[in-house]
Amino acid sequence: MYFSSLLFLFVFLPIVLAVYYIVPRKFRNAFLLLANLVFYGWGEPVFILIMIVSVVSNYIFGLLIEKYRDNQKRKKTFLVLSLVISLGLLAVFKYTGFVTDILRAIPPFSFMPKINLPLPIGISFYTFQTLSYTIDVYRGDTKAQKSLVSFGTYVSFFPQLIAGPIVRYTDIAKMLDERRENISQFADGIKLFVVGLAKKVLIANQMGVLWDTIRGTSSNGIVGAWIGIISYAFQIYFDFSGYSDMACGLGKMFGFEFMKNFNYPYVSKTITEFWRRWHISLSSWFRDYVYIPLGGNRCKLPRVIFNLFAVWALTGLWHGANFNFIAWGIYYFVILVLEKYVYGKYLEKLPSLPKHIYALFLILLGWTIFYFEDFGQFATYLTSMFTLKNGIIGGDTLSTILMYLPILIVTAMASLPIWKNTYLKLKDKKYMGVLEIAFCAVVIVLCTASLINQSYNPFLYFRF
């Protein structure tokens, strides 16, 4: 089940919200846990067992780590065991096929069978949540959760279960037990959810169609190739940020507040700034649980560079079990090191426009690496982007781009904080309440009409 489906919008969500506010407060976490399991198991019920193993094991290890807080050896043993189980589950289901494919390419191991294990949806996200929980308990940053129901609700909470944001236990521990829902928060949640729905259905899906059309055309020309990768950049941003907005909006409806996961990343002037604005919950997770524990920037330069390499190689690998994702992570590692130690001080002196062009150029090149898992296809598309081998623009591609030009312009404007700044200036006006209701109603009608006519349209980050 996914947020931009008619089943979720008009059946699951209304029922869950209605029952949630009917049941006594002391039973709300238990009901949410049940709703989470129904949501997660709707399409792949067998994977509920894997999540339950993760929940129960980390719940127990959290209690044991706290119990032996003064016994460093035992405390560390239980932490290591929790990490082994969590990372082991992730490794088995996400990376077994990748590793065996590498081994099969080596003659002594060519006899090995090809292994393709299905990937449990959301395992990368909820694994990082359980990792941060046991590590924080070990560090003494939080107390272990005594209630299995509350801990299970935290790990499996359906709004952010399958594509983030990655929510740390320390950020919502108090909300799990003491939240007080209110009308204002609920209304804000609806508005944020509707904005996310519009991003996904009305923008990301359209950009996806444009990208698929251009990518499937053999003679795009150099202009067509660049418009194509721009459309993919818009698709992945509005798809993922749309999901994050919907997740945060749903969280508000149930009394939870989640961190903002995106902050207009395409306005960035450097790649360093881009990664402060893109997938904030992931980049901050790697900073706090990998980069800083390795020594961060407090070490000598060679070690700092190694720390950065480890973080970005793991960031790429987290996104997928394929060499293109690892290359994508290392690509950003190289750029970030160069910005920090080589040409960053010169970059700062440039006017804003050249810096924007610089950042967008590298971001678009990065999305090309990210998308193409096949090196041959990547090389072919890159050739179209940087040579005139296929001309300037093909006739069919030009027709397609002209047809999508209005929504491309709207999409480009939506990627800037123009609408947000305008809204903030007008939000206290008396008529804004009516406009907000009208906006939500129009978006829901348009999205419903669009979803009726669309086939399956999952979020891109479901596969990570």
JOHU-V490277 format. One record per residue. N is the residue number from 0. RES is the residue in three letters. SS is DSSP state (2 for helix, 1 for strand, 0 for the rest). BURIAL is I if it has 24 or more other C-alpha atoms within 12 Angstrom, else O. D_CENTER is the distance of its C-alpha to the mean C-alpha in Angstrom with 2 decimals. Layout:
BEGIN
n=(N | N)
res=(RES | RES)
ss=(SS | SS)
burial=(BURIAL | BURIAL)
d_center=(D_CENTER | D_CENTER)
END
This chain:
BEGIN
n=(0 | 1 | 2 | 3 | 4 | 5 | 6 | 7 | 8 | 9 | 10 | 11 | 12 | 13 | 14 | 15 | 16 | 17 | 18 | 19 | 20 | 21 | 22 | 23 | 24 | 25 | 26 | 27 | 28 | 29 | 30 | 31 | 32 | 33 | 34 | 35 | 36 | 37 | 38 | 39 | 40 | 41 | 42 | 43 | 44 | 45 | 46 | 47 | 48 | 49 | 50 | 51 | 52 | 53 | 54 | 55 | 56 | 57 | 58 | 59 | 60 | 61 | 62 | 63 | 64 | 65 | 66 | 67 | 68 | 69 | 70 | 71 | 72 | 73 | 74 | 75 | 76 | 77 | 78 | 79 | 80 | 81 | 82 | 83 | 84 | 85 | 86 | 87 | 88 | 89 | 90 | 91 | 92 | 93 | 94 | 95 | 96 | 97 | 98 | 99 | 100 | 101 | 102 | 103 | 104 | 105 | 106 | 107 | 108 | 109 | 110 | 111 | 112 | 113 | 114 | 115 | 116 | 117 | 118 | 119 | 120 | 121 | 122 | 123 | 124 | 125 | 126 | 127 | 128 | 129 | 130 | 131 | 132 | 133 | 134 | 135 | 136 | 137 | 138 | 139 | 140 | 141 | 142 | 143 | 144 | 145 | 146 | 147 | 148 | 149 | 150 | 151 | 152 | 153 | 154 | 155 | 156 | 157 | 158 | 159 | 160 | 161 | 162 | 163 | 164 | 165 | 166 | 167 | 168 | 169 | 170 | 171 | 172 | 173 | 174 | 175 | 176 | 177 | 178 | 179 | 180 | 181 | 182 | 183 | 184 | 185 | 186 | 187 | 188 | 189 | 190 | 191 | 192 | 193 | 194 | 195 | 196 | 197 | 198 | 199 | 200 | 201 | 202 | 203 | 204 | 205 | 206 | 207 | 208 | 209 | 210 | 211 | 212 | 213 | 214 | 215 | 216 | 217 | 218 | 219 | 220 | 221 | 222 | 223 | 224 | 225 | 226 | 227 | 228 | 229 | 230 | 231 | 232 | 233 | 234 | 235 | 236 | 237 | 238 | 239 | 240 | 241 | 242 | 243 | 244 | 245 | 246 | 247 | 248 | 249 | 250 | 251 | 252 | 253 | 254 | 255 | 256 | 257 | 258 | 259 | 260 | 261 | 262 | 263 | 264 | 265 | 266 | 267 | 268 | 269 | 270 | 271 | 272 | 273 | 274 | 275 | 276 | 277 | 278 | 279 | 280 | 281 | 282 | 283 | 284 | 285 | 286 | 287 | 288 | 289 | 290 | 291 | 292 | 293 | 294 | 295 | 296 | 297 | 298 | 299 | 300 | 301 | 302 | 303 | 304 | 305 | 306 | 307 | 308 | 309 | 310 | 311 | 312 | 313 | 314 | 315 | 316 | 317 | 318 | 319 | 320 | 321 | 322 | 323 | 324 | 325 | 326 | 327 | 328 | 329 | 330 | 331 | 332 | 333 | 334 | 335 | 336 | 337 | 338 | 339 | 340 | 341 | 342 | 343 | 344 | 345 | 346 | 347 | 348 | 349 | 350 | 351 | 352 | 353 | 354 | 355 | 356 | 357 | 358 | 359 | 360 | 361 | 362 | 363 | 364 | 365 | 366 | 367 | 368 | 369 | 370 | 371 | 372 | 373 | 374 | 375 | 376 | 377 | 378 | 379 | 380 | 381 | 382 | 383 | 384 | 385 | 386 | 387 | 388 | 389 | 390 | 391 | 392 | 393 | 394 | 395 | 396 | 397 | 398 | 399 | 400 | 401 | 402 | 403 | 404 | 405 | 406 | 407 | 408 | 409 | 410 | 411 | 412 | 413 | 414 | 415 | 416 | 417 | 418 | 419 | 420 | 421 | 422 | 423 | 424 | 425 | 426 | 427 | 428 | 429 | 430 | 431 | 432 | 433 | 434 | 435 | 436 | 437 | 438 | 439 | 440 | 441 | 442 | 443 | 444 | 445 | 446 | 447 | 448 | 449 | 450 | 451 | 452 | 453 | 454 | 455 | 456 | 457 | 458 | 459 | 460 | 461 | 462 | 463)
res=(MET | TYR | PHE | SER | SER | LEU | LEU | PHE | LEU | PHE | VAL | PHE | LEU | PRO | ILE | VAL | LEU | ALA | VAL | TYR | TYR | ILE | VAL | PRO | ARG | LYS | PHE | ARG | ASN | ALA | PHE | LEU | LEU | LEU | ALA | ASN | LEU | VAL | PHE | TYR | GLY | TRP | GLY | GLU | PRO | VAL | PHE | ILE | LEU | ILE | MET | ILE | VAL | SER | VAL | VAL | SER | ASN | TYR | ILE | PHE | GLY | LEU | LEU | ILE | GLU | LYS | TYR | ARG | ASP | ASN | GLN | LYS | ARG | LYS | LYS | THR | PHE | LEU | VAL | LEU | SER | LEU | VAL | ILE | SER | LEU | GLY | LEU | LEU | ALA | VAL | PHE | LYS | TYR | THR | GLY | PHE | VAL | THR | ASP | ILE | LEU | ARG | ALA | ILE | PRO | PRO | PHE | SER | PHE | MET | PRO | LYS | ILE | ASN | LEU | PRO | LEU | PRO | ILE | GLY | ILE | SER | PHE | TYR | THR | PHE | GLN | THR | LEU | SER | TYR | THR | ILE | ASP | VAL | TYR | ARG | GLY | ASP | THR | LYS | ALA | GLN | LYS | SER | LEU | VAL | SER | PHE | GLY | THR | TYR | VAL | SER | PHE | PHE | PRO | GLN | LEU | ILE | ALA | GLY | PRO | ILE | VAL | ARG | TYR | THR | ASP | ILE | ALA | LYS | MET | LEU | ASP | GLU | ARG | ARG | GLU | ASN | ILE | SER | GLN | PHE | ALA | ASP | GLY | ILE | LYS | LEU | PHE | VAL | VAL | GLY | LEU | ALA | LYS | LYS | VAL | LEU | ILE | ALA | ASN | GLN | MET | GLY | VAL | LEU | TRP | ASP | THR | ILE | ARG | GLY | THR | SER | SER | ASN | GLY | ILE | VAL | GLY | ALA | TRP | ILE | GLY | ILE | ILE | SER | TYR | ALA | PHE | GLN | ILE | TYR | PHE | ASP | PHE | SER | GLY | TYR | SER | ASP | MET | ALA | CYS | GLY | LEU | GLY | LYS | MET | PHE | GLY | PHE | GLU | PHE | MET | LYS | ASN | PHE | ASN | TYR | PRO | TYR | VAL | SER | LYS | THR | ILE | THR | GLU | PHE | TRP | ARG | ARG | TRP | HIS | ILE | SER | LEU | SER | SER | TRP | PHE | ARG | ASP | TYR | VAL | TYR | ILE | PRO | LEU | GLY | GLY | ASN | ARG | CYS | LYS | LEU | PRO | ARG | VAL | ILE | PHE | ASN | LEU | PHE | ALA | VAL | TRP | ALA | LEU | THR | GLY | LEU | TRP | HIS | GLY | ALA | ASN | PHE | ASN | PHE | ILE | ALA | TRP | GLY | ILE | TYR | TYR | PHE | VAL | ILE | LEU | VAL | LEU | GLU | LYS | TYR | VAL | TYR | GLY | LYS | TYR | LEU | GLU | LYS | LEU | PRO | SER | LEU | PRO | LYS | HIS | ILE | TYR | ALA | LEU | PHE | LEU | ILE | LEU | LEU | GLY | TRP | THR | ILE | PHE | TYR | PHE | GLU | ASP | PHE | GLY | GLN | PHE | ALA | THR | TYR | LEU | THR | SER | MET | PHE | THR | LEU | LYS | ASN | GLY | ILE | ILE | GLY | GLY | ASP | THR | LEU | SER | THR | ILE | LEU | MET | TYR | LEU | PRO | ILE | LEU | ILE | VAL | THR | ALA | MET | ALA | SER | LEU | PRO | ILE | TRP | LYS | ASN | THR | TYR | LEU | LYS | LEU | LYS | ASP | LYS | LYS | TYR | MET | GLY | VAL | LEU | GLU | ILE | ALA | PHE | CYS | ALA | VAL | VAL | ILE | VAL | LEU | CYS | THR | ALA | SER | LEU | ILE | ASN | GLN | SER | TYR | ASN | PRO | PHE | LEU | TYR | PHE | ARG | PHE)
ss=(0 | 0 | 0 | 0 | 0 | 2 | 2 | 2 | 2 | 2 | 2 | 2 | 2 | 2 | 2 | 2 | 2 | 2 | 2 | 2 | 2 | 2 | 0 | 0 | 2 | 2 | 2 | 2 | 2 | 2 | 2 | 2 | 2 | 2 | 2 | 2 | 2 | 2 | 2 | 2 | 2 | 0 | 0 | 0 | 2 | 2 | 2 | 2 | 2 | 2 | 2 | 2 | 2 | 2 | 2 | 2 | 2 | 2 | 2 | 2 | 2 | 2 | 2 | 2 | 2 | 2 | 2 | 0 | 0 | 0 | 0 | 2 | 2 | 2 | 2 | 2 | 2 | 2 | 2 | 2 | 2 | 2 | 2 | 2 | 2 | 2 | 2 | 2 | 2 | 2 | 2 | 2 | 2 | 2 | 2 | 2 | 2 | 2 | 2 | 2 | 2 | 2 | 2 | 2 | 0 | 0 | 2 | 2 | 2 | 0 | 0 | 0 | 0 | 0 | 0 | 0 | 0 | 0 | 0 | 0 | 0 | 0 | 2 | 2 | 2 | 2 | 2 | 2 | 2 | 2 | 2 | 2 | 2 | 2 | 2 | 2 | 2 | 2 | 2 | 0 | 0 | 0 | 0 | 0 | 0 | 0 | 0 | 2 | 2 | 2 | 2 | 2 | 2 | 2 | 2 | 2 | 0 | 2 | 2 | 2 | 2 | 0 | 0 | 0 | 0 | 0 | 0 | 0 | 2 | 2 | 2 | 2 | 2 | 2 | 2 | 2 | 2 | 2 | 0 | 0 | 0 | 0 | 2 | 2 | 2 | 2 | 2 | 2 | 2 | 2 | 2 | 2 | 2 | 2 | 2 | 2 | 2 | 2 | 2 | 2 | 2 | 2 | 2 | 2 | 2 | 2 | 2 | 2 | 2 | 2 | 2 | 2 | 2 | 2 | 2 | 0 | 0 | 0 | 0 | 0 | 2 | 2 | 2 | 2 | 2 | 2 | 2 | 2 | 2 | 2 | 2 | 2 | 2 | 2 | 2 | 2 | 2 | 2 | 2 | 2 | 2 | 2 | 2 | 2 | 2 | 2 | 2 | 2 | 2 | 2 | 2 | 2 | 2 | 0 | 0 | 0 | 0 | 0 | 0 | 0 | 0 | 0 | 0 | 0 | 2 | 2 | 2 | 0 | 0 | 0 | 2 | 2 | 2 | 2 | 2 | 2 | 2 | 0 | 0 | 2 | 2 | 2 | 2 | 2 | 2 | 2 | 2 | 2 | 2 | 2 | 2 | 0 | 0 | 0 | 0 | 0 | 0 | 0 | 0 | 0 | 2 | 2 | 2 | 2 | 2 | 2 | 2 | 2 | 2 | 2 | 2 | 2 | 2 | 2 | 2 | 2 | 2 | 2 | 2 | 0 | 0 | 0 | 2 | 2 | 2 | 2 | 2 | 2 | 2 | 2 | 2 | 2 | 2 | 2 | 2 | 2 | 2 | 2 | 2 | 2 | 2 | 2 | 2 | 2 | 2 | 2 | 2 | 0 | 0 | 0 | 0 | 2 | 2 | 2 | 2 | 2 | 2 | 2 | 2 | 2 | 2 | 2 | 2 | 2 | 2 | 2 | 2 | 2 | 2 | 2 | 2 | 0 | 0 | 0 | 2 | 2 | 2 | 2 | 2 | 2 | 2 | 2 | 2 | 2 | 2 | 2 | 0 | 0 | 0 | 0 | 0 | 0 | 0 | 0 | 2 | 2 | 2 | 2 | 2 | 2 | 2 | 2 | 2 | 2 | 2 | 2 | 2 | 2 | 2 | 2 | 2 | 2 | 2 | 2 | 0 | 0 | 0 | 2 | 2 | 2 | 2 | 2 | 2 | 2 | 2 | 2 | 0 | 0 | 0 | 0 | 0 | 2 | 2 | 2 | 2 | 2 | 2 | 2 | 2 | 2 | 2 | 2 | 2 | 2 | 2 | 2 | 2 | 2 | 2 | 2 | 2 | 2 | 2 | 0 | 0 | 0 | 0 | 0 | 0 | 2 | 2 | 2 | 2 | 0)
burial=(I | I | I | I | I | I | O | I | I | O | O | I | I | O | O | I | I | O | O | I | I | O | O | O | O | O | O | I | I | I | I | I | I | I | I | I | I | I | I | I | I | O | O | O | O | O | I | I | O | I | I | I | I | I | I | I | I | I | I | I | I | I | I | I | I | I | O | O | I | O | O | O | O | O | I | I | O | I | I | I | I | I | I | O | I | I | I | O | I | I | I | I | I | I | I | I | I | I | I | I | O | O | O | O | O | O | O | O | O | O | O | O | O | O | O | O | O | O | I | I | I | I | I | I | I | I | I | I | I | I | I | I | I | I | I | I | I | I | I | O | O | I | I | I | I | O | O | I | I | I | I | I | I | I | I | I | I | I | I | I | I | I | I | I | I | I | I | I | I | I | O | I | I | O | I | I | I | O | O | O | I | O | O | O | O | I | I | I | I | I | I | I | I | I | I | I | I | I | I | I | I | I | I | I | I | I | I | I | I | I | I | O | I | I | I | O | I | I | I | I | I | I | I | I | I | I | I | I | I | I | I | I | I | I | I | I | I | I | I | I | I | I | I | I | I | I | I | I | I | I | I | I | I | I | I | I | I | I | I | I | I | I | I | I | I | I | I | I | I | I | I | I | I | I | I | I | I | I | I | I | I | I | I | I | I | I | I | O | I | I | I | O | O | O | O | I | O | O | O | O | O | O | O | I | I | I | I | I | I | I | I | I | I | I | I | I | I | I | I | I | I | I | I | I | I | I | I | I | I | I | I | I | I | I | I | I | I | O | O | I | O | O | O | O | O | O | I | O | O | O | O | O | O | O | I | I | O | I | I | I | I | I | I | I | I | I | I | I | I | I | I | I | O | O | O | O | O | I | O | I | I | I | I | I | I | O | O | O | O | I | O | O | I | I | O | O | I | I | O | I | I | O | O | I | O | O | I | I | O | O | I | I | O | I | I | O | O | O | O | O | O | O | O | O | O | O | O | O | O | O | O | O | O | O | O | I | O | O | O | I | O | O | I | I | O | O | I | I | O | I | I | O | O | O | O | O | I | I | I | I | I | I | O | I)
d_center=(17.06 | 14.36 | 14.41 | 15.87 | 18.78 | 22.28 | 22.65 | 19.89 | 20.96 | 24.66 | 25.27 | 22.77 | 21.52 | 25.07 | 26.63 | 24.24 | 24.60 | 28.35 | 28.94 | 26.78 | 29.01 | 32.15 | 31.94 | 33.30 | 30.93 | 31.60 | 30.32 | 27.09 | 24.87 | 26.69 | 26.15 | 22.41 | 22.28 | 24.24 | 22.06 | 18.92 | 20.81 | 22.03 | 18.64 | 17.20 | 20.50 | 21.17 | 20.36 | 20.51 | 22.76 | 23.59 | 20.18 | 20.93 | 23.39 | 20.93 | 18.86 | 22.26 | 23.38 | 20.42 | 21.05 | 24.82 | 25.03 | 22.85 | 24.71 | 27.98 | 27.10 | 26.03 | 29.47 | 31.26 | 29.72 | 30.85 | 34.20 | 34.99 | 33.64 | 36.99 | 37.21 | 35.10 | 35.73 | 34.82 | 31.83 | 30.43 | 31.32 | 29.35 | 26.28 | 26.57 | 27.07 | 23.95 | 21.90 | 23.75 | 23.10 | 19.35 | 18.81 | 21.53 | 19.90 | 16.67 | 18.98 | 21.27 | 18.93 | 16.50 | 18.99 | 22.46 | 22.75 | 21.67 | 24.22 | 26.95 | 26.60 | 27.21 | 30.13 | 31.60 | 31.95 | 34.29 | 37.80 | 38.52 | 35.42 | 35.64 | 37.03 | 33.75 | 32.33 | 29.02 | 26.46 | 23.58 | 22.00 | 19.62 | 16.12 | 15.55 | 12.50 | 10.01 | 12.28 | 10.03 | 8.41 | 11.88 | 13.66 | 12.23 | 13.29 | 16.69 | 17.11 | 16.73 | 19.11 | 21.88 | 21.69 | 22.03 | 24.90 | 26.47 | 26.34 | 27.82 | 25.06 | 25.03 | 27.33 | 26.59 | 25.94 | 29.22 | 28.17 | 26.54 | 25.71 | 23.89 | 21.99 | 21.11 | 19.95 | 17.63 | 16.03 | 16.03 | 15.48 | 14.41 | 12.55 | 9.55 | 10.74 | 9.01 | 5.28 | 5.40 | 6.16 | 8.09 | 11.50 | 14.55 | 17.77 | 19.75 | 17.96 | 18.86 | 21.85 | 24.33 | 22.60 | 22.78 | 26.54 | 27.64 | 25.46 | 27.58 | 26.14 | 27.77 | 28.24 | 26.86 | 23.52 | 23.45 | 24.30 | 21.61 | 19.12 | 20.58 | 20.41 | 16.76 | 15.97 | 18.28 | 16.78 | 13.34 | 15.41 | 17.29 | 14.41 | 13.33 | 16.91 | 19.08 | 17.21 | 14.35 | 16.59 | 19.52 | 17.98 | 17.06 | 20.74 | 21.96 | 20.00 | 21.26 | 24.73 | 24.99 | 23.63 | 26.16 | 29.02 | 31.01 | 32.63 | 30.07 | 31.73 | 30.21 | 29.31 | 27.75 | 25.61 | 24.24 | 23.70 | 21.87 | 19.30 | 19.03 | 18.32 | 15.52 | 14.05 | 14.40 | 13.08 | 9.65 | 9.50 | 11.01 | 9.31 | 5.69 | 7.59 | 9.94 | 8.06 | 7.25 | 10.93 | 12.13 | 10.83 | 12.49 | 15.40 | 15.97 | 15.92 | 18.61 | 20.61 | 20.99 | 21.74 | 18.58 | 16.99 | 13.39 | 12.47 | 11.36 | 7.90 | 9.34 | 13.05 | 14.34 | 13.37 | 15.89 | 18.76 | 18.53 | 21.83 | 20.80 | 18.03 | 18.24 | 17.57 | 14.67 | 12.81 | 13.93 | 12.28 | 8.97 | 5.86 | 8.90 | 8.27 | 7.64 | 10.49 | 12.63 | 12.34 | 13.69 | 16.16 | 17.56 | 17.67 | 18.41 | 19.65 | 21.92 | 23.34 | 24.27 | 26.21 | 23.90 | 26.11 | 29.16 | 30.40 | 32.44 | 30.86 | 30.68 | 28.85 | 26.39 | 25.64 | 25.27 | 22.85 | 20.68 | 21.06 | 20.05 | 16.82 | 15.81 | 17.17 | 15.16 | 11.91 | 12.89 | 14.05 | 10.99 | 9.31 | 12.49 | 16.17 | 17.78 | 19.61 | 17.82 | 14.58 | 16.95 | 18.77 | 15.75 | 15.15 | 18.93 | 19.19 | 17.23 | 19.27 | 22.42 | 21.66 | 20.72 | 23.89 | 25.95 | 24.79 | 25.58 | 28.84 | 30.29 | 29.89 | 27.77 | 30.98 | 32.19 | 28.97 | 29.30 | 32.74 | 31.68 | 31.50 | 28.20 | 28.31 | 28.66 | 25.82 | 23.51 | 24.76 | 24.30 | 20.64 | 19.81 | 21.90 | 20.08 | 16.58 | 17.89 | 19.54 | 16.41 | 14.68 | 17.93 | 17.66 | 14.10 | 15.20 | 18.62 | 18.97 | 22.73 | 24.43 | 27.21 | 25.05 | 23.23 | 26.71 | 28.05 | 25.40 | 25.72 | 29.46 | 29.08 | 27.12 | 29.73 | 33.02 | 35.27 | 35.76 | 34.61 | 36.11 | 34.62 | 33.23 | 34.18 | 35.87 | 33.51 | 30.47 | 32.20 | 32.89 | 29.29 | 28.06 | 30.83 | 29.90 | 26.29 | 27.38 | 27.42 | 23.84 | 22.84 | 24.64 | 23.13 | 19.58 | 20.48 | 21.92 | 18.94 | 16.79 | 19.38 | 20.16 | 23.36 | 22.81 | 21.46 | 24.51 | 26.84 | 25.63 | 26.12 | 29.61 | 30.55 | 28.89 | 32.14 | 34.30 | 36.04 | 34.91 | 31.15 | 31.00 | 32.50 | 30.27 | 27.10 | 28.46 | 29.46 | 26.09 | 24.31 | 27.07 | 26.98 | 23.22 | 23.50 | 26.54 | 25.06 | 21.87 | 24.12 | 26.43 | 23.73 | 22.27 | 25.84 | 26.36 | 23.13 | 22.52 | 19.50 | 16.32 | 13.24 | 9.65 | 8.84 | 5.80 | 8.52 | 10.31 | 8.31)
END
